[in-house]
Amino acid sequence: LFRHRIRNFRKTYLPLTRTYLDLEELRRSPPQADCIIVGSDQVWNISSPIRGFDPTFFLEFLGSGGPRRVSYAASVGNGTELGEYRKQISDLLSRFDHISVRDVTSQKLVQLLVERRVEHVLDPSFLIDYDAITPPPIVKPPYILAYCFRRNELSSLALRSLRERLGLPVVSINLEFDQARRVDPGPLQWLSLMKYASFICTDSFHGTCFSLINKTQFVTLEFKGGMTRLEDLLQTSTIPERLVSNRSQLEYALSAPIDFHTVSSAIAKA
């Protein structure tokens, strides 16, 4: 069912003109366009164990000429050093006509490489209204939503505390937690679960983004590595205290509801 939902979502909302399978294919037959945009997410994270350094995401296949090159909300992820790829990445980025990134760490690093202004922008998830494609509730509200990639002492503590404090059932996306109903939603069902939750407990960047978009009370759980973009997002939103790493921080966050009027104003100015 999950794979079926993914396929249907891609077919309906993500029509593709052509799919390139590797860098060599792009070099042989680059897209014919006036402008090529790369981003967002961690497309420039060369420390990623999944991809490492891939010149495709620095538009190497366009050579020295070609269409305008633009990045939108790209990120280097957790990396602060480019090592042996520094010169190559610097040369490739210097060919870009406009560069924007989605976190301060990426902004500082890329500005040093290209020695010119690099824009700091919001993640593109903030750019559109999702109401038109969000289904009605697939789980009857009210409920606490757990959208976590890690099942550990902190996430278990947070969900237990939330359940006791709010007196609501817990619905968990993908992961099993004690006394929680586990669901495996597709993209549209995910939007519904996020929108209609009374409270969200997450360790996900986009879980945090959609909590802000939907103006839903939430806490974001700290984890080892990968915190830069979450810290930056919550600092931009004026609520850095929503990032918690222990019981006392959790209790403070739960006792102080988010003022979304202030938060929305801060995001609108970002």
Residue pairs with C-beta under 8 A, 6 or more apart in sequence:
1 184
1 186
2 184
2 185
2 186
4 186
5 185
5 186
5 187
5 188
5 189
6 186
6 187
8 186
9 186
9 187
9 188
13 133
13 187
18 31
20 26
23 54
23 55
23 56
23 60
23 61
26 56
26 61
27 61
30 61
30 62
30 66
33 67
34 67
34 68
35 67
35 68
35 69
35 70
36 59
36 62
36 66
36 67
36 68
36 69
36 70
37 70
37 71
37 72
38 57
38 58
38 59
38 69
38 70
38 71
38 72
38 74
39 71
39 72
39 73
39 74
39 100
39 124
40 72
40 73
40 74
40 75
40 102
40 123
40 124
41 73
41 74
41 75
42 48
42 75
42 76
42 77
43 57
43 71
43 74
43 75
44 57
44 58
44 74
44 75
44 76
44 77
44 89
44 106
44 110
45 51
45 75
45 76
45 77
45 78
45 79
46 52
46 53
46 54
46 76
46 79
46 82
46 83
46 85
46 89
47 77
47 78
47 79
48 77
53 85
53 89
55 61
55 88
55 92
57 74
58 89
58 92
58 93
59 69
59 92
59 95
59 96
60 92
62 69
62 95
64 95
68 97
68 98
69 95
69 96
69 97
70 96
70 97
70 98
70 99
70 100
71 96
71 98
71 99
71 100
71 101
72 100
72 121
72 124
73 100
73 101
73 102
73 121
73 122
73 123
73 124
74 99
74 100
74 101
74 102
74 106
75 101
75 102
75 103
75 106
75 229
76 101
76 105
76 106
76 109
76 110
77 226
77 228
77 229
78 225
78 226
78 228
79 109
80 105
80 109
82 89
82 109
82 113
86 113
89 113
90 113
90 114
93 99
93 110
93 113
93 114
94 113
94 114
96 114
98 119
99 110
99 114
99 118
99 119
100 118
100 119
100 120
100 121
101 107
101 110
101 118
101 119
101 120
101 121
102 120
102 121
102 122
102 123
102 229
103 120
103 228
103 229
103 232
103 233
104 120
104 228
104 232
105 228
105 229
105 232
106 118
107 118
107 119
107 120
110 118
111 117
111 118
120 270
121 270
122 236
122 267
122 270
123 205
123 206
123 209
123 233
125 206
125 209
125 210
125 213
126 209
126 212
126 213
126 267
130 191
130 195
130 213
133 188
133 191
134 188
134 191
134 192
134 195
135 188
135 189
135 191
135 192
136 192
137 192
137 196
138 183
138 185
138 189
138 192
138 193
139 171
139 181
139 183
139 193
139 196
141 196
141 197
141 198
142 168
142 198
143 168
143 169
143 170
143 171
143 196
143 197
143 198
144 159
144 162
144 163
144 166
144 168
144 169
144 170
144 171
144 197
144 198
144 199
144 200
144 201
145 170
145 171
145 172
145 173
145 193
145 194
145 197
145 199
145 200
145 201
146 155
146 159
146 170
146 171
146 172
146 173
146 175
146 177
146 180
146 201
146 202
147 172
147 173
147 193
147 194
147 200
147 201
147 202
147 204
147 207
148 155
148 172
148 173
148 175
148 201
148 202
148 203
148 204
148 207
148 221
149 175
149 203
149 204
150 203
150 221
150 223
151 175
151 176
151 177
154 221
154 222
154 244
154 245
154 246
155 177
155 201
155 203
155 221
156 177
156 178
157 247
157 250
158 201
158 219
158 221
158 244
158 250
159 170
159 172
159 177
159 178
159 180
159 201
160 178
161 247
161 250
161 251
161 254
162 168
162 170
162 199
162 201
162 254
163 169
163 170
163 179
165 254
166 198
166 199
168 198
168 199
169 180
169 181
170 177
170 179
170 180
170 181
171 180
171 181
171 183
171 193
171 197
172 180
172 181
172 182
172 183
173 182
173 183
173 184
173 185
173 190
173 193
174 182
174 183
174 184
175 182
176 182
183 189
183 193
185 192
185 193
191 210
194 200
194 207
194 210
194 211
194 214
194 216
195 214
195 216
197 214
197 216
198 216
198 217
199 216
199 217
199 218
200 207
200 210
200 211
200 216
200 217
200 218
200 219
201 218
201 219
201 221
202 208
202 211
202 218
202 219
202 220
202 221
203 220
203 221
203 222
203 223
205 229
205 230
205 233
207 218
207 220
208 218
208 220
208 230
208 233
208 234
208 242
209 233
210 216
211 217
211 218
211 220
212 233
212 237
212 263
212 267
215 260
215 263
215 264
217 257
217 258
218 242
218 258
219 242
219 244
219 250
219 253
219 254
220 230
220 234
220 242
220 243
220 244
221 244
221 245
222 243
222 244
222 245
227 243
230 243
231 240
231 243
234 240
234 242
234 243
236 266
236 267
236 270
237 263
237 266
237 267
238 262
238 263
238 266
239 258
239 263
241 249
241 252
241 253
241 256
242 253
242 258
244 250
244 253
